[in-house]
Amino acid sequence: MPSGLARSADVHLRADATSFRSGSGSFEWRGISAFRLAEMVAGGRDRDVILFLDWARSQQLTVVRVFVMARHLFQLQPAEGVKALARVLELARDRGLHVEAVALGDTVAIKIDFEGHVKAVGAVAAKYTNATLEIANEPGHATQDRKLHDPSFVRRLASLVPEQV
């Protein structure tokens, strides 16, 4: 494992002006989109997720970005994504990687209780020090419910997430 990666996943990241900090000091965000990891776990494909995360670690990446729900790129119901997120976080933590979980995606096609879903994702993320949370993928995109086009609504959703996340 590259030096410092395991330690960096032991404490929630904090934004510090224009950079991120972990418990051991500064944190270099070297990320990759791995949208399907929760969908793969939900489908019983842990081995494929492990292979990908091992590869990510070998490339000295520090963050994988994962969708917790989707309809267009792949099919992942919100409840399945929330359930799978814990396993993704565990597998990534074991490899010294952080996970940027994207709570909301394709909300025009998937009707959802925004507040309840964001709280559920936040509750899972709060249990893992390697979790960060993005409220919505491209909130102003046509695939997102018009409510998410309003920054004040997105900020209100963000306020539902436990502070340590």
BELJOFEN-V540136 format. One line per field, one symbol per residue. burial: + if it has 24 or more other C-alpha atoms within 12 Angstrom, else -. A space follows every 10 residues. Layout:
burial=???
This chain:
burial=----++++++ ++++------ -+----+++- -+-+++++++ ++---+--++ -+++-++--+ ++++++++++ +---++++++ ++++++++++ ++++++++++ +++++++--- ---++-++++ ++++++++++ +++++++++- --+++-++-- ---+--++-+ +--++
